[in-house]
Amino acid sequence: MRGSILASASSLCLGLLLMPQTGWAQTGDTPQANGAEAIVVTGSRIARRDYVAQSPIVTTSRQMIENTGTATIDAALLQMPQFQPGTGGFTNSSSGGAGIGQSTLNLRGLTAVRTLVLLDGRRLQPGNASNVIDINSLPTSAISGTEVITGGASATYGSDAIAGVVNFKLYHSFQGLRIDGQSGISERGDASSKQISAITGTKFADGKGSIMLAGEYSDRGGLTYRDRPFSTPSGSYNATLPNAAYVVSGSNLPSQAAVNAVYANYGVPAGAVARTVQQGVNGDGTLFVNNTANAYNYRADNAPCMYQSGTLVRYDGLCTNTLQLPLTRYAFLGRAEYEVSPSLKLFVQGQFARSISVAQGSHPQLASAGSSSFTIPMSNPFIPADLRTLLLSRPNPTATFEITKRITDGGVRHYRDVSDTYQIVAGAEGVIPGINWNFELYGSHGRTSFSDTSYDGSYSLSAIRQLVNAADGGASQCTGGLNLFSNAPISASCLSFIQRKTLSKTSIGQDELAANVTGSLFKLPAGDVKVALSGNYRSNTFTSDPDPLLQIGDIAAVNGIPAIRGNTKVSEAAIEVLVPVLSDLPLIKALNFTGGYRYSHYNLFGGVSTYKLSADWRIADPLLLRGGYQKAVRAPNIGELFLPASAGVANLGTLGDPCTAGSSYRTGANAASVRSLCIASGVPSSLVDSFNGAAAIPATTQGNVNLRPEKADSYTFGAVFQPTFAGTAFRRMNLSVDYYRMNINQAISTIDVPTSIAKCFNSDGSNPTYDANNLYCQNVVRNSSTGQISNSYQALLNIGAIKTAGIDVAFDWSIPFEALKMGPGSFDVNFTLNYLDTFKIQASPNSPFQEAAGTIVGPSSTGQSYAKWKYSGTFMANRGKASLGLRWRHISSFKDSSAITNPATTVPGTPAYDYFDIIGRLKVNDRFELRGGITNVGDRNPPAVQGTSGMTNMGIYDVIRRSFYLGFKATL
């Protein structure tokens, strides 16, 4: 397949080269650096005429973003090797909540909270309590280009820049009107996208003033797991079924004689079904067994999302979820400038964005807060006869009992999230008279507001209890009553009685005052010593008001969510100095050093310092060496500090609960120790040998006001090669190779539930004595009657450390056809590569570092992947008014993430993957241009992650498959 694609692309490019020349040369939207003007490069506040960056930096033009054919900027940047998935269009959204539909950026796999996003060097309005920026708030029409600096930059910009900085650059002096539109669709007629944007600008007052307005509308269609064969079924199976199931209690078991008698009626031999196993209820009221031995008497019915594989009956937990989340987005930005005098310019800038997304998840489990089951009294009239026979044989026959069940009548869970974001920036910039220093002074105010509405699939526990506990099963309160043991439809009146609609609201605010001055201190033989001074004050607020029903925990399968208020404040001062040491000497065309220091004082934990020292050495015009060291910090954000105990669901993956009979833990070399630990942890000894643990369990996360800032050391060293001396063919070649190393200490993190369970059961030597009092074991709580995990804790702590190192390569080459004796035109190559040497993670201060490089987490949309090799190349041929090209994206093979804690794991990884895309552009005339392309030309299916068919990592692999897009640009 790869060969045929390359052959086809080669033929297309060859045909393009032979087209007659028509007089049009391709031009980019990003202006080139002018040697006569000083330019500020991301990562420094000091303007330089040579446009040199002392840290690794990648510049992406507007045209390169357009060539990806994606509907959002984050999806375009994700194709760069330095980025890993953040939240975005493929983020699983089963549980709703503020943030659904957001798009975030994640550099180096260090997560979005460690990636600082700026607009023209200024902080944007955060999109959530983590201070993360929602890229959807930016209208792409206003963006001229993007600079990505991959290395710590806290000394320049403050907190959050541990992994690096993404700086979007605006058009400032745009004049006229430009309209841009694009539409895309998959080969299968779904996953559509539509986008229309415009930018207009004009000058006034004899050119002293200017106004720019930009707006954008985009609509992204949804895609469900059932829309693709590879994810039907999805492979994410759960033991909680739409059918009710009796969860046996180790202290009040039915008699074996009763079990034998009931199953004898189904033709099952006596003793084949143990009294300790969970009993499911078929649609006709008979019982069935759902375990690893045999699905005795299971009678398939019309319950949705059911899947049977051999002896196991499971619910497909993702069968109703979205692969691609639908999103409607509106974004506007306006900027006005006025030159009061040659030394003073005033400006004001405002932006507003609204995002509307509708998410859907699985059918909700009927479970009380902090539990995975629901209590039924023996007085309930709908208890099936066979189940009642078993219950009456218990030592305490009148005791209540527990069931698990999914309610399917009201449909799947739906959530509608509306996010409104605005920010206003106003200030002045110019030159300080007398000393000829540049200054900038500005203030900004912004707010993000969410409204999260749940409808369908939200059920009141108190209302359900009212019906279930009634002597008539609720028949006197709604038509037919509520029969939880049947898959027959619930009456409309009963559905109305138990369903609820919830509305939760969240607000995030940010206010900032900042001042920057730059200028020359004095002159050395090699040039001017320049300094930049800056100071700023910033306040962030967060308010969350969950629906009252959510606050009291009355919605099924949702723990109580309390309201939250939080505020952080920081005052900062910084200095940066550029010292030109030597110039115009043999082997030293120029040698410059830059030093920087920032002091930040936070209202909650006092002061912290960051600093940097970097250098650039131009040996000769073609060769530049650069490198540096940066001490960076990340202050804990509002969510990490103030988040109250909030509930979620942790998925234990394909390995499931280690205490499940027949699991790899229970059958391995340490099976006896595992069995003893299960009993000591809360699995009743009477159930342990037939126990079937849930794979999706309650999980509680909580903030911590005692958190301290993370600290990081970042080192970079590299070279830039520009062989301008080598003639016309090489005049436009640029090659950069940079090594980076980052060490993060006191990392703010949780010990996630799967990690706690794996370490508790000694998967990596963390609990060699299989002690139930082990730190990791204490993070998990079991129901002492049923053995099921009733809660798990993942508190935020300064517990971790991360070490990562690798190499970045960026290569650009525009070859004029004239140099190849082929007439007018050019062939452009753009290639970026990342080699990940190491990514080591330390879960807690006393635990060993574990290597994650070359592993992938899945199935997930935001699960981290650490590819050893990742690169992307674009090859464009430009002739006359037309351009045609090929984009090649490569991701190396992965081991499964279980190899991090268990090097001997047998869970398969994924193979290396290559994607090829076709890109085309045609300039019809000076005012109108067309573009189009084919993404994933080979129509490659995503690989199975964790060896489970239907499960993949949507942030890494293409789930839409072959798709097409067509766009235009009109300048009026």
N, C-alpha and C positions, 0 to 999 in steps of 0.2 A: 504494500500500500504506500509506504513512504517513497519508494522509488518512483511509482507512477505519479504521485503528487509532484515530486521534484521535476520529473520529466515534463509534466504538463505546465508547471510554472515556468520552466526554462523556455519552453516553446512560446508561451505568452510574452515573456520578456524579450525574446529574440524578435518576435513580431513587432513589438513596440520599437525596438532599436531601428528597425528598417522603415518605420513610418516616415513620411516626408516632413522636413522641418518646417514649422509654421510660425516661428518667431517669438514664442512665449517661453520664458524660463521660470521654473518653480521658485517661489520665494516663501520664506517662512514668516510667521507672524511675530516672532520674537526678534527685536532689534539687536544688532550686533554691537559689541562694545566698541566705543570710539576712543582712540588713544588720546584725544584731546579733552575728554571729560572723565571725572572721577565717578566710579560706580560702587555702590554698596553691595557686597556679596554676602549672601546668607551665612551666618556664623560669626560676623564681625560688624561692629557699628562704625568702623573707619572706612571711608571711601578711598579707593585706590584707582589710579589710572590704568594699571596693568591687568585689572580684572582677575587677580590671582586669589585662589582660595587655598588656605593652608590646611584645611580639612577636606576629606573626600566629599565631593559634591557632584550631584547629577542634575542637569538642567533638562527639563522636558518642555517642549514648545506646545502651543495650542494645537498645531497641526498634528503632532505626534499623538496627542490625546484623541483627536478626531479619528485618526487612522485605526484606533483600536475597535471602533464601532460600538463601544459600550454606551449605555444610557447615563451612567453616573461617573464622576471623576474617580471615586475610590476604586471602581472596577477597572478603570484604565491603569491607575497606578499600581494595582495589585499585580499587573503583568511584569512589573519591574522586579528583578531578583531580590532586591533589598527588603521587599515588603512581604509580610505574612498576612493571612486573613484577619481582619477585624470583624466587627459586625457589619452586615450589609444585606444585599438582596437574597442571600441564601441562608441567612441566620434562622435557625429553627425557632419558631415563635409559639410553641404550644401553650405557654402559660400567660401570654399577654404581658401587660405592665408597661410603664413608661420606658421609652427607648425603642420600642418596636418600630421598625422602619428606618432607624438611624443607620448611617454609614460612617465608620471610623477607620483610622489608619493605624497600622501596626508595623513599626520598623524593627527589623532584626528578630522578630518573634519575641520581643521583650514586652509585648502587649501595648494596647493603645494608651494606657495611662502614662507610659514612659515615652510617648511620642508627642512632641509639642507641635501644634499646627498654628501657623501665623498667616495673616493677610497683610502684605506690605510691611512685614516686620513687626506687626502689632498683634496682640492676643485677640482672639475671637471670643465671642460669647459661647460659654460651654453648653453642651447639649444635655448633660446629665450630672448627677451628683459626683461622678468620678472626674469632673473637670475635662472630660473628653469632648472634642469638637465633632459636631455632626456635619460632615462634608456636604450633606444635602442642603445646608443653609446658604450655600454659595451659588449664585447664578453663573454658569460656565461662560456665558457670553461676556462677562466682565473680566475674565481671567486671560491674561496675555501669555502666561507661562508659569512653570513651577520649578522651584529649586529644592532639592532634597539634600540635606547634609546628614551624613550617617556617622554620628559620633556625638559624644556628650557636648552640650552647649549651654550648660547652666550658668557659667560665668558670664555669658553674654545675655541670655534671655531669662534666667531664673529657673524655677522649679519645672519639672515635667520633661526636660530635654535630655534625659539620660540616654535614650536610644538615638536621638537625633531630632532634626527639625524639618518640617515640611512648610515651605513658605510660598504661598500663592501670590502672584504679582498681578496687580490691576492695570488696566489701561487708564492713563491719566489724562491724556490730551486727545482723546478720540474725537474725531469730527465726522459728521455725516450720519448715515444710517446703515447698519448691517443686520440682515435677518438670516438666521441659520435654522435649518430644520433637518430632522432625521427620523426615519422609521425603520423598524426592524422586526423580523419574525423568524421563528424556527422553521426548518424544513417541514415539520409536522403541523404547521399552522397555529402554533401556540407560543407562549412566552413572548408576546408582542411588546414592543416599546415604541413610544412616540415622544418626540421632543421638538419644541419650537422655542427659539430664543431670539432676542434682539438687543442691540446696543445702539445708542444714538448719543451724539454730543455736539456741542457748538461753543463758540467763543462769543464774548460780548465785551462791551466797554473798551473798544479798540484793542481787543486781544488781551486785556488785563485779567479778564475773568473767563472761566470755562465751566460748563455743566456737562456731566455725563450721566446717563440713565441706562440701566440694563435690567432685563427681565427674562424669565424663563418659565415655561410650563413643560412638565414631562409626566408621562404616564407609563408605568411598567406593569405588564400583565402578570398574573400569577401562574404558577405551575405546581401541580400536586404530585405526590409520590405515585399515584395511580395513573399519571399521564406518561410514565415511562416504563417500558418492560423491565428494565434492570432493577427497578425499585418496587415491583409488583410480584410478590410481597416485598416489604422493605427489609426484612431480616431483623427488625427491632421488636422482639417478641416479649410479651409480658404475661405473667400467670394470672393476673386479675382480669376475669372475663366478663362479658355482658351477662352471662349466666351467674346466678348466685352460687356461692360456694360456702359450705360450712367449715369454719376454721376450728379444728379440734383443740381443746385445751388439755394440757398435760395433767391437770389436777382434777378433771371431770370428764373422763373418757367414756364413750359408749361401750357396751359390752361386745366382745368378739362374737358371742352367740347371735346378738341382734344384727350385727354386720353380715354374718354368714347367712342368716335367714333372709334378709333383704336381697342380697346379691344372688341367692339361690333362685329367686324369682326371675332373674335375668340370665340364668344359665351359667353363672360363674361358680367354680368349685369352692367349697368351704375352705377358708384359710387363705385363699388367693388375695383377698383384700384385707389388709391390717386395719385394726380399729383406730390406729394412730394417724392415718392419712386423711388429707382434706377430701371432702365429699362435694362434688359439683352437682348442680341440679339441672337436668335437661329441660327443654321447653315443655315436655309432657309431664313433668313432675317426678320422673324417675331419677335415680342417682347415677353418677359416674365417678370414676377415679381418674385423676390427671397427674400421673407421676412418671418417673423414668422407667418403671417396670412395664406398665400396660395401661392404656386408656380404656379400662373396662367399662362397657356399656355406654360409651359416649354416642349420642345420637345427634348428628349434625342438624342444625336448624337454620333459620334465616338471620340469626344474630350477626350484625355487621362486623367486619374486620376479623373474623375468626379464621384461624389457620391451623391445620393439623399436619404434623410431620411425625410419622411413625407412631410412637406411643404418647407423644405429647400434643396437647391441645393448647393453643396460645392465642392471645390477642395481638394483632399486628399494631403496635403502638404508634406507627407513623403512617398508617394507611390513609388517614384523613388530613395529614399535615401538608404544608406547602414546601416544595423544593425551592421555588422562587417566590418571594413575598411580593404581592402586588403593592404598588406605591404610586400615589399621585402627589405631585410636588409643584409648588409655586415659589419662585424666589425673585426678589427684586433688590437692586442696589442703585443708589444715587450718590453722586459726589459733585460738590461745587468748590471751586477755588477762585480766589480773587487776590491779585497782586496789588497791595496797598502802595508799595514802593519797591524799588529794585532790591531792597533788603528785607522785605516783610511780605509774606503770603499767608492769607487766612484760608482755612478749608473746613468743610463740614461733610460728613459722610454718613449715610444711613442705609441699613439693609433690613429686609424682612423676608421671612420664609415660612411657608406652611407646608407640612407634610401630613398626608392622610394615608394610613395603612390599615388594612383589615387582615387579621391573622386568624387562623383556625388551628385547633389542636385536636387531640384525641377525645373520645367520649370520657367524661369525668368519672373518677372512682367515687363510690359512696363510702367516704371515710371521714371520721371525726378528726378534728385538728390534733396533730401529733400522733396519728394512728394510721394504720392501713386497712382497718376493718370497721364494721358498724354493728351495734348491739341490737339484738332482736329479743323481745320477751316471748315466753312460751304461750302467752295468751293470744298471740297473733293468729288469726283464723286462716291465713293463707299458707301456713307451713305445710308442705306436701306430706302426705301420709307416710311415705317411706322414711323421709327425714325425721318426722315426728317419732317414728318407731325407734330410731337410733337415739334421739334425744331423751326419750323416756327411759332408756336403758342405762342412763348415766347414774352414778351414785347420788347426785343431786338433780333429779329429773325436772325440777321446777326452775332451775337456774337459767338466767339469760344465756344467750350464746352469740358468737360473733360470725358475721358473714363478710365476704368480699364480693363486690359487684361493680360493674360499670352501668350507669344509666344511659340508655341510648335513645329513648323516646323523644327527648327534646333536641336531638341532633348533637353535633360536635360542639365543642367550646369555640365561640367566636369572640373576637376582641376588635374594637375599633379604636385606634389611637390617633389623636390629632395633636400635632406639635406645632406651636407658633414660636418663632425666634425673631427677636429684633435686637439691633445694636446701633447706637448713635455715637459717632466719634467727631469731635470738633477740636480744632487747635490752630496753632500758628507755627510757621517755619520760616527760616530766613538766615540772615547774616548779622552777627553782632557788630555794630559799628566800632571802628577803631582797632579791633584786634582781628577782624576778618574771620571769625569763627562761625561755623554753621550751628544753628540751634533748631530744636523741635520741642514744642510743648503741646500736649493734648490731654483731653479727658474723654473717657468713654463710659457709657451706661448701656447695659443690655439685660435682657430677660428671656428665658425660655419657659414656656408654659405647656404642660401636657394635660390632656384629658383622656383617660383610659376607660372605655366603656366595655363591660362584658355583657353579652347577651347570648341566649341559647346556652345550654350546658352549665348554667349556674343555678345551683339548687340550695335551698334553705334547709339546713340540718334540723332546725327546730320545727319547721313545718313537716318534714318527713317523720320526725319522731312523734309528732302529734297524731299523724295518721297511723303509723305502725303500732303505736301503743294503745290505740283505741280498740275496744273490744270487738268492734265490727270491721277493723282494719281500715277505718276511715270512710266507710261507705255512706255514713250519714253526713259527711262533710264534703264529699265530692263523688261524682258518679262512679260507682264500682269499687271505690276504695283503692288503696295503693298495694298492689301485689308485687313484692320484690322478688318472688320466686318464679315468676313466669316471664317469658319473652313476649307475651301478648301485649299489644299496645296499651299504654296508660291512657285513660280518657282525657279529653281536652280539659275538663274542669279540674281533674286531679293534677294535670301537668301545670295548669295555671296556678293551682294552690301551692305547689312546691317550687316553681321557678322564680328566679329573681333577676333583676337587672341592676348592676352595680356601676357606679361612676366614681372614679378616683382622680384626684387632681394633684399635680406636682408643679412646683415653681422653682427655677434656678435663677439667681441674679448675680451680676458681676458689675462692679464699679472700679474704675482705674484712673489714676492721675499719673502722668509720666512726663519726664523732661530729659532731653539728650542734647549735649553740646559736643562738637568735635572741632578740632583745629590743630594747627602746628605750634609746637612749643618753641623749637629752635631748629637750626639747620646744622647737619653734620656733612662731612665731605660726600657721603653716599646719598644724602637727601634729607628731607624734613622729618624730624621726630614728631609724630602725630599722637594725639590723645583723644579719647572719647570718655566723657563723664555722663553718667545717667543716674536717675533716681526715680522711684515710682512707689505708689501706694495702691494696694489692691484689696478689695473686699469681695468675698463670695458668700452667698446665702443660699440655703436650701430649705424648702418647705414641702412636706408631703402630707396630703390628707386623703387616706384611703376611704373608701365607702364605709359608712358605719357598720354594715353587715360584715365587711372584711375585718374591721377592727375588733369585733367581738368574736370572730372565728365562726360565723354562722354559715359560711359557704362551704359546701362539701369539698374535701380534698385540699383545702386551703387553711393553713394555720393563721391564727390571728396576726394582723399586720397593724401595728400601732402607728399613729401619726409621728412625724419627725420634724424637728426644727434644728438647724445648725448654722453656724457662721464662722468663717475664718478670715483673718486679716493679716496682711504682711506689708512691711515697709522695707524698701531695698535701696542700696546705693552701690554703684559699680564704677570701675575705672578700667580702661583698656589703653595700652600704649604700644605703638608701632615704632620700632627702632631700625632704621636702615643702617646696617653695620658696615658693609663693604659694597663697592660697585665698580664696574669697568676695569676689572683686573683679570689676569690670566686665570681661567677656570672659575672665575667668580664674576659673572655678569651682574649679579645682584644677590646680596645676602641680607635677609630681614628677619628680625625677631619680633614677636608679639607676646605681650603678657597681659593678663587680665585678672581682676579680683572683684568679687561681689559679696556683699554682706546682706543677709536677709534676716529680719526679725519677725517671728510669727507670734501672734497673741496667745497661742496655746502651748508652745514648747520652746520659746526663746529664739536665740540667734544661731545661724549656721553660716559657714563660709564656703565659697567655691572659688576656684581659680584655674588658670590655664597658662600654658607656655607653649608657643608654637613657633615654627620657623619655615621659611621657604628659601631655597638656594638655587638660583638659576645659574647653572654651570656655563651654559651658552644659550643662545636663542632657542635651540630646539629642545633643550633638556632642563627640566625643573625637578628638584627634589623637595619634598615637603613632609612635615610631620609635627607631632606635638603630643602633649599630655594635658588632660582636663580632669579636674576634680568636680564631679557633678553631684547634685542631690535631687531627690524628689520628695516633697512634703506630702504627708498623707492628705488625701482629699476629704471633702465633707462626708461622702458616703462611707469611706473607710473609718472615719472618726465617730460618726453619729448613727450609723445604720442600726436600728433596733433589731432585736431577734426577728428574723424574717424567714419564712418557710419556703422551701422549694422541693424539687425532686432530684435525687441523685440516681443516675443509671449506672449499675455495676457492670454493664457490658456483657459480653458473651460468657465470661467466667462466672458471673452471678455471685450469689452468696456462698462463701466457702463452706458453710455448714450444710449445704444441700447434699443429701445422700446421692452418691454417684458422681459428685463434682471431682475435678482433678485434684483438689486438696484432700478430699476424703478417700481417694483411691491411691494416692501417691505414697512415697516411702515413709512419710511422717503421718500417715492416716490416723494412727492411734493418738498421737499428740494433738492433732487437729480436732478429733472427736472430743477429747477431754477439754480442750479450750472452748469448744462450742457449748458444752454443758456448763462450764464455769462462767461463760458469758451470758447464759440465760436460756439456752435451748433445753427444755425439759428432757431428762434422760429417757422418759417414756416415748418421746417423739424423735429423738436424735437420729435413729437409724432409718427413718422414713421421712425425714424432714425435707420440705421443699420451700426454700427461701425465695422471697420476692426479689426480682432484679431491679425494680424501681422502688426506692425507699425514701421516706421523708428526710429532709436535710435542713438544718438550721444554720444560718449565717448571721453573724452579729459584729457590729463595729466595735472600736476600741479607742476611747479618748486618750489612752496612754501611749498610743503609737508615736514613734519617733521618725524623722526623715530617713529615707534610704540614702545610702552613700555609694558612689560609684567612681572608679578610676578608669579612664579611657585613654588608650594609646593608639596613635596612628602613625604610619610611615609609608610614604609612597613616592611615585615618580610620574611626571607628565612629559610625554614625548611629542613634539610637534615638528616634523622634519620639513620645515619651510624651505630649507636649502636644497632639497632634492629635486627641484624642478616642478613643472606645472602639475604633474600627476599626483604629487604628494603634498602640494601646497595646502590642501584642506584636510589633512589627516591629523587626528588627535588621539592619543593613546594614554590612558592613565591606569596605573596599577597601584593599589593601596592595601596595605595590611592593617587590620584593626584588632584590638584586644580590649575587652571590657570586663571589669570585675565589679559586681554589685553586692554590697554587704547590707545587712539588716533589711533585707528585702521584705516588703510588706506582702504577706501572702496568707492563705489558709492552707492547712493540710487537707486537701479535698478528700471526700469520703472514699472513693475507690483506692486512693493511696493509703489512707488510714487502715482500711480493711486488709489490703495486700500486705502492708508492713506488720499489722497485728498478727497475721497468720504466717509471718516469717518468710515471705516470698523472696526477700533480699538479705536475710540475716538480721533484721531489725528486732526480732523477738525469738532468739534461739531457744529459750526455755518455755516458750508457749505460755507465757504468764498473762492471765486475764487482767492484771493490774498494769500492764504495759501502757505507756503514754498513748500509743495509737489505738489500743483496744478500748481505752477510756473514752474515746471520741464516738463510740457507738453504743446505743442503748437498745436492749431487746425486751420484748414483752415476755414476762416470766411464765405466762400461761401458754402462749402459742409459739414462742421462740422467734417470732418475726421481729425484724428490726423496726422499732417504733420511732426512733429518732437518731439523728447523727449530727455531730457538731463540727463546724468549720469556722472557728473564730479567727478574726484577723489579728495577726501578730507580726512583730519584726523577727521572723524566725529563719528566713531563708537566705540563700546566697546563690548567685549565678555567675558563671564564668563562660565567656564566649569569645571566639577568635576566628578570623577568616580573612579572605582576600576578595576585594572588589576589583573588577576590570571594566573599564568603559572605553569603547573604541568607536570613533566616528571618522568616516572617510567619504568625501565627495570627489569623485574622479571625473574630470571633464572629458567628454568624448573626444574633444579635439586632441587631448594628450594621447589618445589611443588611435588617432587617425580615423575617427568614426563620425566626424561632423559635429554639429551642435548638440548640446544635451549633456547629461551627466548620469552617473551611476552612484547612488548614495548607500552607504552601509552604516547602520547604527547597531551596535552590539554591546550588551551589558551582561556581566557574569558575576555570580557570587559563589565562592567556594567556602563552605563552612567547615573549618578545621575541628572546632569543638564547641559544644554547648552543654556545660555541666551544671547540674542543679543540685543544691543541698536543701533538703526538706526542713531540717532543723539544725541548730548549731552543733550538735554532737554527732550528727549522722554523716556518713561519707558522701562525697560528691558522686553523682551518677550521670553517666554520659547519655545525652539525648540526641546528639547529632546523628543524622541518618535514620531517625524514627518518626513515625506519624501517629497522631491521636485520631481515633475515629470510632464510630461514625459521628461526624460533626460538621458544622459550618464554620465554627470559629476555633475548633480544636487545633492545637499547635502542630505544625509539621516542621521538621528541621532537615531539609534536603541538604545533602553533602554538596551537590552541584545543582545550580539553577541558573539558566541563562535565557536571554531573549534577544533575537536579532531581526532587524528589518532591512530588507534589500529592495531598493527602489530604483527603477530606471525612469528617467525623465527626458522626454523628447517633445519639443514644441509645447503644445497645450496639454499634453497628456502625461500621466505618470502611472506606472503599474508596478506592483511589488509583491513581495512574499514576506510574511512574518513567521518566524520559527520560534516556538517556545518549548523549552526542555526542562523536565523535572526528573532528577535521578531517582533511583529505586529507594524504597524505605524498608526498614524493619518495623514490626509492630511495636507500639509504645510499651507493651508488656516486657520487652527486652531490657528496658531501663532498670527495672527492679528484678527481673529474672532472665539472665542471659541465656538460660537453657529453654526459654519458651518455645513452644511448638506452634504458636499462633503465627500464621503466615503474614508477610508484609505485602508490599505492592511493587510491581515492576517499574522500570523507567518509562516515562511517558513523553511523547513529542506531539505537539499540536502545530498545524500549519494553517495559516490564514492568507487569503488573497486580498490585496488592497488596490483600489484604483481611484484616480482623480482625473477630472477633465475640466479645464478652464474654457468654458464656452466663449466668453468674451471678457473684457476688462471688469465687468460688473457681476458676472454670474459664473459659479463653479459647481460642478457636480462631484460627488464622491460616492463610493459604494464598496462593498466587499463581501466576502464569504468567510465566516468564522468556523474553525474546526472543519476544514475541507474534507478530511478523512472520516468525518462522522464517528469519531471514536467514542465508545462507551466508557464511562468512568470505571476504574477498577474497584473490586470489592476490598474494603478495608476490614481488617481482623479476620479475613477469610470467610466473611459472612456475605452471601449473595444478597444484593439489594442494599447494602450499606456502603457508603463511601464518604469521603471528605469533600463536601460541596465547595469549600473555600479554595481547594487546590485543583480539583478536577472538574471538567466541564460536564454538567448534567443536562444542559439544554441540547447539546450536540450540534449538528450542522445548522447554521442560521445565516441569514442574509440581512444586510442593511443597505439603505440608500439615503443619501443626504444631499443637501444643497446649501450654498452660501450666496446671498445676493447683497451687493453693496449699492446703495442708492444715493 
